[in-house]
């Protein structure tokens, strides 16, 4: 199923930045001026927006700092854990953002997190319960940001007159909710996405595995009378030649410390995220002597997940090869890409000059 939609292409923006920022020696000093410089570059280079990921810093001051120096067409995507902030307060924050920086800019990237992460925040929920909470939470946020005033009594929340205090702010939204983007590979996660979100995100996998998953997502969305856009989060290692690209991947393995490998791989049986498990199965927790030993599909490298959290698949190759792989994903119906490369600033220029024009022109 190919898509005829001109793809939306976002970059990645995070303060832990550098050539290999998972190691202290590969991390550059980052301050407000640098983050704004990065945001301005990504905006002017033609990306549609950026994903502000959960990390050491909170996403709200980061996105606000960048939104203040970028154009209204540049749309921040903020990673948010449901339940850490009340749905009414989150709606107020989103509407305030829209009022200050312009309507239709903000989007939420729904992050369900892990059981361990949420326990640190005082939430005692197991895997499936997290998705039940998420479904209720985001249905409330959607109604609140769309300007509804209502009462609600559910499993996790009981609200009276919700939205009444937001009426003045909701006028700028024009009756539409703040869009939700979300990635989850488990059955409860896919069901939550099918019922509530606008863009379903997935990490990179070989096309035959991804095809099966995306078809299932479409089927579940159709069961709810809905149709979702499909997005892909990928790291790119693009060079003039294939050999140069794989040499760059080898370099990442060489500069990573054993302590980082140990911390990231840990005990796979204790990880309750299906997405992480799917990635782990691609490399088996073994660090290869050469990056290309993990190439399960042409130019697809799952090795990033050996040393960095979250999406760990990179497309490695020449410009032509990377474009071929992206076209394969478009043929599966993907119309949204969230891309990254390290360092974020320099690689945003490389990708904008080599990959972005062809994506805009329509690969598939």
Number of C-alpha atoms within 10 A of each C-alpha: 11 14 17 14 13 13 20 16 20 24 29 24 25 20 23 19 19 21 18 22 17 18 17 10 12 16 16 15 9 13 10 13 11 13 20 20 16 19 28 18 17 25 24 13 15 19 22 18 27 25 24 24 21 16 11 9 13 16 22 15 11 21 23 15 16 23 25 14 15 20 16 14 14 24 23 27 26 24 22 21 16 23 20 12 12 14 24 20 13 18 26 20 14 24 28 17 19 19 15 11 18 18 18 18 20 23 20 21 25 22 18 23 16 15 19 15 12 19 12 9 10 9 14 13 16 14 17 14 13 21 23 17 19 23 20 19 20 20 15 23 25 20 21 30 30 22 26 20 15 14 11 11 9 10 8 11 14 10 14 11 11 19 24 13 12 20 15 10 19 25 15 19 18 12 14 16 22 24 18 21 24 23 24 23 21 16 14 17 23 23 21 23 28 25 19 22 27 19 22 24 26 22 23 23 23 20 16 10 11 16 17 11 15 20 14 16 23 18 15 19 21 14 13 12 10 15 18 19 15 24 26 23 23 24 24 21 27 27 21 12 14 19 13 16 21 22 18 18 21 17 14 16 21 13 13 19 12 12 10 15 18 13 12 16 19 12 10 15 7 8 15 16 18 15 17 19 15 15 23 19 11 19 20 14 19 13 17 13 11 14 22 19 12 19 17 14 14 15 23 24 29 27 28 20 22 24 24 19 12 14 19 22 23 27 24 30 27 21 19 16 17 24 21 16 21 19 19 17 27 26 18 20 21 26 22 22 22 21 21 23 22 17 16 22 22 14 18 23 15 16 22 18 13 18 18 19 13 15 21 14 10 14 20 17
